[in-house]
Every structure is written in C-alpha cells, then in structure tokens.
C-alpha cells in the first residue's frame, strides 16, 4: 500500500490482515493466552486497518496518515509478537472425536445436557477436568473424572427416586445398582445403562495395570453423558433463591 493510491488497491491485503488479527486475538483462540502481551499493539494495528477496510468510499486515495498509521502500527507490533512467540509454549492439540477442542479444554461441562450444572454443581469440576484430560490424550485420567462425575449425579438420582432412602453401606456403583434393582427404583433403562458403565468401564479402570485409550475415553464420555441425561430428568431443579437489598423488617 502506498500514498496516493485508492483504498481498493490494497483492499484484499488489508482484509486478509484484518481476518488474521481477529483470529489471532479472539478470546477463544487456542493461542490467545500465550500472546496476551502483544494484544495492545495488535489492536492498534487492527484498528488502523479496519479504518480503511470499512471506509464507505473504497475509491478514496490513501493519504500520508492512512499509510503511516498502518506501517507504524505494524513496525511496533511485529517485534512484540516475535518476542512473545520466542517465549510461548508451542504445542498443538488435535481434535478428539467430534468435540470442540476449546470446549474440552476450557468448559467441558457445556458438552453435558442442559441443567447439569444447576442440578449437580458438585460434578462440574470433574467434567471440566475430564475434558482437559481428553484433549491432552490422558484417557485413563479422563475416565477417572467421568466416573466421579457420574457417581455424583447418581447420588442425587438416588435421593430423587428413593425418597432419600438410606444409602448402601458400601458406596460404589455396584452397590447402588443392586439396591436400586431390589427396590425397583428409578427407570430400568437408567439402571441398564449404569450397569453397562460398571461392567464395561468402571471395573476395568480400578485395575492399575489397565489404561484407557483416547477412543475408549470418548466411548465412556458418550455413555456417561447418556446416563447423566436420563438421571437428570428425575432430579428436581434447585430451588430458586430470591435475594433482596431491602433491610430486614422493611
């Protein structure tokens, strides 16, 4: 780009640079956290470019200030970005199954059914950890956290379908299933799914010599999500708590 030429002559290059900067510094970009130091200078360059790409008259000739604003911002941004890249952790996380990588790393609980976080908040942390473990190919660790989350939901489900009956003395998935079967409590389809989790996945994970592959962890994620979804239907929503800024007795 050069002074005296129409904006349209540089429109393609400017639009491409604008798109690249948007992708680089988007809050959900996988490298956003590693490049925070370059954000301010990158934003100055972005605004200088955007001023030209959004100009209503693309035939207008660029003046000295137009060109200087972009070139000066680029000169300031480039060395800062290079310095950030030298110190940044460099790794690439491949996509796992059909799951969005950013969701797995930052908010795995959104990959579970609606109402999950509200009805069983104590299980959210384990699902988030399971997502991170799955993203970074720690299949066994992902399975461990998924099973913990499933059992947290099961405790709530137990209270809902048994009217808070006394829990089994030996508090593991098999014991809960046996009691639910004896009491004919809850949905048989839920019990069948939980039994499959116990037989195909949980019993395997308790043996230290066994490990879960990424594919097996993805399979476990799917079946546990299915079980959790079914159990959530029987778990009542948390009561709505109203707060007031008015003083007591007002």
KOLMAR-668785 format. One line per 5 residues: number of its first residue (from 1); their letters; for each residue x, y, z of N, C-alpha, C. Coordinates in steps of 0.2 Angstrom, whole numbers. Each point is the difference from the previous one (the first is absolute). Last residue first. Example, Ala and Ser with C-alpha at 12.3 -4.5 7.8 and 13.67 -1.06 7.14 Angstrom:
% KOLMAR-668785
2	sa	64 -11 35 4 6 1 -4 5 3; 2 -28 0 -4 6 0 4 6 0
//
This chain:
% KOLMAR-668785
250	xxxxx	-191 -21 284 -2 6 -4 -7 -1 -3; 14 -16 13 -5 4 4 -3 6 -4; 24 -8 -6 -5 -4 3 -5 4 4; 12 11 -22 2 -3 7 -6 -4 3; 5 1 -27 -4 4 5 2 -3 7
245	xxxxx	7 -8 -21 5 5 3 -4 4 5; -3 -27 -9 -3 7 0 5 5 3; -4 -27 -13 4 5 5 -3 7 -1; -7 -28 -6 -1 7 -1 4 4 5; 1 -26 -11 1 5 6 0 7 -2
240	xxxxx	-9 -26 -9 1 7 -2 1 4 6; 4 -27 -2 -5 5 2 3 7 -2; 8 -22 -13 1 4 6 -5 5 1; -7 -21 -14 4 6 -1 1 3 7; -4 -27 -3 -4 7 0 5 6 0
235	xxxxx	2 -26 -10 3 4 5 -3 7 0; -4 -17 -16 -3 -2 6 2 5 6; 9 2 -22 -7 0 -1 -4 -1 6; 24 -3 -2 -2 6 1 -8 2 0; 10 -21 -6 0 1 8 -3 7 1
230	xxxxx	5 -6 -22 -6 -4 2 -1 2 7; 20 8 -9 -6 4 -3 -7 -4 2; 21 -9 6 -1 6 4 -7 3 -3; 8 -19 -11 -3 -2 6 -2 7 4; 11 3 -20 -7 -3 -1 -3 -2 6
225	xxxxx	22 8 0 -4 5 -2 -7 -2 0; 16 -16 3 -1 3 6 -5 6 -1; 7 -12 -19 -5 -4 4 -1 3 7; 16 11 -15 -7 -1 -3 -5 -4 4; 23 2 7 -3 7 0 -7 -1 -2
220	xxxxx	13 -19 -3 -2 1 7 -4 7 1; 11 -4 -20 -6 -5 0 -3 1 7; 20 11 -4 -6 3 -3 -6 -4 0; 19 -9 9 -2 6 4 -6 4 -3; 11 -17 -12 -4 -3 5 -2 5 5
215	xxxxx	14 7 -17 -6 -3 -3 -5 -3 5; 22 7 7 -4 6 -2 -7 -2 -3; 11 -19 16 3 4 -6 -5 6 -1; 5 -13 24 -5 2 -5 4 4 -6; 9 -20 18 0 7 -2 -5 1 -5
210	xxxxx	10 -19 20 -4 2 -6 0 7 -1; 10 -10 19 4 -2 -6 -4 1 -6; -9 4 22 6 5 -2 3 -2 -6; -26 -4 7 6 -4 0 6 4 -3; -22 8 1 2 -1 7 6 -4 0
205	xxxxx	-12 5 -20 4 6 2 3 -1 7; -16 -16 -10 7 0 -3 4 5 3; -22 -1 7 4 -6 2 7 0 -3; -15 16 -8 2 2 7 4 -6 3; -9 -2 -23 4 5 1 3 1 7
200	xxxxx	-16 -17 -8 4 1 -6 6 5 1; -17 -6 17 3 -6 -3 5 1 -5; -12 19 10 3 -4 5 4 -6 -3; -14 13 -14 6 4 2 4 -4 5; -20 -10 -6 5 0 -5 6 4 1
195	xxxxx	-18 1 15 3 -6 0 5 -1 -5; -13 19 0 5 0 5 4 -6 1; -18 1 -15 6 4 -3 5 0 6; -20 -10 5 4 -4 -5 6 3 -2; -15 11 15 4 -5 3 4 -4 -5
190	xxxxx	-14 16 -9 5 3 4 5 -5 3; -20 -7 -10 5 2 -5 6 3 3; -19 -5 14 4 -6 -2 6 1 -5; -10 19 17 -1 -3 -6 4 -6 -2; -6 7 26 3 3 -6 -2 -4 -6
185	xxxxx	-1 -15 21 0 7 0 3 3 -6; -4 -23 11 -4 2 -7 0 8 0; 11 -13 17 -5 4 2 -5 2 -6; 20 -14 -2 -4 -3 5 -7 4 1; 17 9 -15 -4 -6 -3 -5 -3 6
180	xxxxx	14 17 7 -5 3 -5 -4 -6 -3; 18 -6 13 -5 3 4 -6 2 -4; 20 -7 -11 -3 -6 3 -6 3 5; 13 16 -10 -4 -3 -5 -3 -6 3; 15 12 13 -6 4 -1 -5 -4 -5
175	xxxxx	21 -10 5 -5 0 5 -6 4 -1; 17 0 -16 -3 -7 0 -5 0 6; 14 20 -2 -5 -1 -5 -4 -6 0; 10 7 23 3 0 -7 -6 -1 -5; 3 2 27 -2 5 -5 4 -1 -6
170	xxxxx	-9 -15 21 6 0 -4 -2 5 -6; -16 -1 15 6 0 5 6 1 -5; -24 8 -10 4 -6 2 6 1 4; -20 18 3 5 -2 -6 3 -7 2; -25 10 8 7 -1 2 4 -3 -6
165	xxxxx	-21 14 -8 1 -6 4 8 0 2; -14 17 -13 6 1 5 0 -6 5; -15 0 -19 -2 4 6 5 1 5; 3 -11 -21 -1 -4 6 -3 4 6; 6 9 -22 -4 -6 -2 -2 -4 6
160	xxxxx	14 20 2 -6 2 -3 -5 -6 -1; 22 -2 10 -5 3 4 -6 2 -3; 16 -10 -14 -2 -5 6 -5 4 4; 11 12 -16 -5 -4 -3 -3 -4 5; 18 13 6 -5 4 0 -6 -4 -3
155	xxxxx	20 -11 0 -2 1 7 -6 5 0; 10 -5 -20 -4 -6 2 -2 1 7; 14 16 -10 -7 1 -3 -4 -6 3; 23 -1 5 -3 6 4 -8 1 -3; 13 -16 -10 -2 -3 6 -3 6 5
150	xxxxx	9 5 -22 -6 -5 -1 -2 -2 7; 20 12 -1 -6 4 -2 -6 -4 0; 20 -11 3 -2 4 6 -6 4 -1; 8 -12 -18 -3 -4 4 -2 3 7; 13 12 -16 -7 -1 -3 -4 -5 5
145	xxxxx	23 5 4 -4 5 2 -7 -1 -3; 15 -17 -5 0 1 8 -5 6 1; 6 -3 -22 -5 -5 2 -1 0 8; 17 14 -10 -7 2 -2 -5 -5 2; 22 -6 4 -2 5 4 -7 3 -2
140	xxxxx	9 -16 -14 -2 -3 7 -2 5 5; 8 7 -22 -7 -3 0 -2 -3 7; 15 19 -11 1 -3 6 -7 -4 2; 6 16 -19 1 -7 -1 2 -4 7; -7 24 -4 7 -1 0 2 -7 0
135	xxxxx	-23 7 0 3 4 -5 8 -2 -1; -13 -10 17 -2 -3 -6 4 4 -6; 1 8 22 4 -6 0 -1 -3 -7; -13 19 5 7 2 -1 5 -7 -1; -23 -3 5 1 3 -6 7 2 -2
130	xxxxx	-6 -8 22 0 -5 -5 1 2 -7; -2 16 17 7 -4 1 0 -5 -5; -21 10 2 5 5 -3 7 -3 0; -17 -12 11 -1 0 -7 5 5 -4; 0 -1 24 3 -6 -3 -1 0 -8
125	xxxxx	-9 18 12 7 0 0 3 -6 -3; -24 2 3 3 4 -5 8 0 0; -16 -11 16 3 -4 -5 4 4 -6; -13 10 19 6 -4 3 4 -4 -5; -22 11 -4 6 5 -1 7 -3 3
120	xxxxx	-25 -8 -8 6 -3 3 6 4 0; -21 9 -8 -2 -6 4 5 -3 4; 5 18 -16 -4 2 6 -2 -5 4; 14 -5 -18 3 4 4 -4 2 6; -10 -12 -18 5 -4 4 3 4 5
115	xxxxx	-16 7 -16 -2 -1 6 5 -4 5; 0 -3 -27 -2 6 4 -3 -2 7; 19 -17 -11 -7 3 -1 -2 6 4; 26 -4 -7 -5 -4 3 -7 3 -1; 20 10 -7 -1 -6 -5 -5 -5 4
110	xxxxx	8 20 10 -5 2 -5 -1 -6 -5; 17 -2 18 -7 -1 2 -5 2 -5; 24 3 -3 -3 -6 -2 -7 -1 3; 17 20 -4 -7 -1 3 -3 -6 -2; 23 6 -6 -2 6 5 -6 -1 3
105	xxxxx	11 -16 -15 5 2 4 -3 5 5; -14 -10 -16 3 -5 4 5 3 5; -10 14 -16 -5 -2 5 3 -5 5; 13 7 -18 0 5 5 -5 -2 5; 2 -15 -18 6 0 4 -1 6 5
100	xxxxx	-21 -13 -11 4 6 -1 6 0 5; -11 -23 -9 -1 5 5 5 6 -1; -5 -23 -11 -3 6 -3 0 6 5; 20 -17 2 -7 -2 -2 -3 6 -4; 20 9 9 -2 -7 2 -7 -1 -1
95	xxxxx	21 17 -10 -7 -1 2 -1 -7 2; 24 11 3 -4 -3 -5 -7 -1 3; 20 17 7 -5 -5 3 -4 -2 -6; 26 11 3 -6 0 -4 -5 -6 3; 22 18 8 -3 -7 0 -6 1 -4
90	xxxxx	20 16 12 -2 -2 -7 -2 -7 0; 4 23 18 -1 -8 -1 -2 -2 -7; 12 24 3 -6 -3 1 1 -8 0; 17 18 -3 -1 -2 7 -7 -5 0; 7 10 -20 6 -3 2 -1 -3 7
85	xxxxx	-17 13 -10 0 -7 -3 7 -3 2; -4 22 7 -5 -4 3 1 -7 -3; 13 16 -10 2 -1 7 -4 -5 4; -7 8 -22 6 -5 0 3 -2 7; -17 17 -2 -3 -7 -1 6 -5 0
80	xxxxx	6 22 2 -4 -2 6 -2 -7 -1; 9 11 -18 5 -2 5 -3 -3 6; -15 9 -17 4 -6 -2 5 -2 5; -14 20 2 -3 -7 2 4 -5 -1; 6 22 -6 0 0 7 -3 -7 2
75	xxxxx	1 6 -23 7 0 3 0 -1 7; -21 2 -10 3 -6 -2 7 -1 3; -12 20 2 -3 -5 5 3 -6 -2; 7 17 -14 2 1 7 -2 -5 5; -9 -1 -22 7 -2 0 3 1 7
70	xxxxx	-22 8 -4 0 -8 0 7 -2 0; -4 23 1 -4 -3 6 1 -8 -1; 8 14 -18 5 0 6 -4 -3 6; -12 2 -20 5 -4 -1 5 -1 6; -18 16 0 -3 -7 0 6 -5 -1
65	xxxxx	5 23 0 -2 -3 7 -2 -7 0; 5 12 -20 6 -2 4 -2 -3 6; -18 -3 -18 4 6 2 6 -3 4; -18 -12 -19 3 0 7 5 6 1; -22 -1 -17 7 -1 0 3 1 8
60	xxxxx	-25 -9 -9 3 6 3 8 -2 0; -18 -15 -7 4 4 -5 4 6 3; -15 -14 13 6 -4 -1 4 4 -6; -19 8 18 2 2 -7 7 -4 -1; -11 -2 21 -6 0 -4 2 1 -8
55	xxxxx	16 -12 20 -2 7 -3 -5 0 -5; 11 -18 13 -7 1 1 -2 7 -2; 22 -9 -1 -4 -5 -3 -8 1 1; 17 15 9 0 0 -7 -5 -5 -3; 3 1 23 -2 7 -2 -1 0 -7
50	xxxxx	9 -19 10 -7 0 0 -3 7 -2; 24 -3 4 -3 -3 -6 -7 0 -1; 9 9 19 3 4 -5 -3 -3 -7; -4 -12 20 -5 6 -1 2 5 -6; 14 -19 6 -7 -2 -2 -5 6 -2
45	xxxxx	22 3 10 0 -2 -7 -7 -2 -3; 1 4 23 2 7 -3 0 -2 -8; -2 -19 14 -6 4 -1 1 7 -3; 19 -13 5 -4 -3 -5 -7 3 -1; 14 7 17 3 2 -6 -4 -3 -6
40	xxxxx	-7 -7 22 -1 7 -1 3 3 -7; 3 -24 6 -7 2 -2 -1 8 -1; 20 -15 7 0 4 -7 -7 2 -1; 4 -12 20 4 6 0 0 4 -7; -11 -21 3 -4 5 3 5 7 0
35	xxxxx	1 -24 -9 2 6 -3 -3 6 3; -4 -23 7 8 0 -1 2 7 -3; -23 -6 3 3 1 7 8 1 -1; -14 -5 -20 -1 7 3 4 1 7; -2 -20 -16 7 4 2 -1 7 3
30	xxxxx	-18 -15 -8 4 -4 5 6 3 2; -23 14 -5 5 -3 -4 5 -4 5; -20 13 6 0 -7 0 5 -3 -4; -2 24 3 1 -3 6 -1 -8 0; 11 14 -20 -7 -2 2 0 -3 7
25	xxxxx	19 8 -15 -2 3 7 -7 -1 2; 9 -9 -21 6 0 4 -2 2 7; -16 2 -18 1 -7 2 6 -1 5; -4 22 -9 -6 -3 4 1 -7 2; 17 9 -14 0 3 7 -6 -2 4
20	xxxxx	0 -7 -23 5 -4 4 1 3 7; -15 11 -15 -2 -7 2 5 -3 4; 6 20 -9 -5 1 5 -2 -6 3; 14 0 -18 4 1 6 -5 1 6; -9 -3 -22 3 -6 3 4 1 6
15	xxxxx	-10 19 -10 -5 -5 2 3 -6 3; 15 15 -11 -2 2 6 -6 -4 4; 8 -5 -22 5 -1 5 -2 2 7; -15 4 -18 1 -7 1 5 -1 6; -3 22 -8 -6 -2 4 1 -8 2
10	xxxxx	13 18 -13 3 -4 6 -5 -4 4; -6 14 -19 6 -3 -2 4 -5 5; -19 15 4 -2 -7 -3 6 -4 -2; 1 23 9 0 -5 5 -1 -7 -3; 12 18 -15 -6 -1 3 0 -6 5
5	xxxxx	22 15 -5 -4 -5 -3 -7 -1 3; 17 16 8 -3 2 -6 -4 -5 -4; 18 -8 18 -3 6 0 -2 2 -7; 3 -26 6 4 6 0 -4 6 -1; 2 -29 5 -4 6 0 4 6 0
//
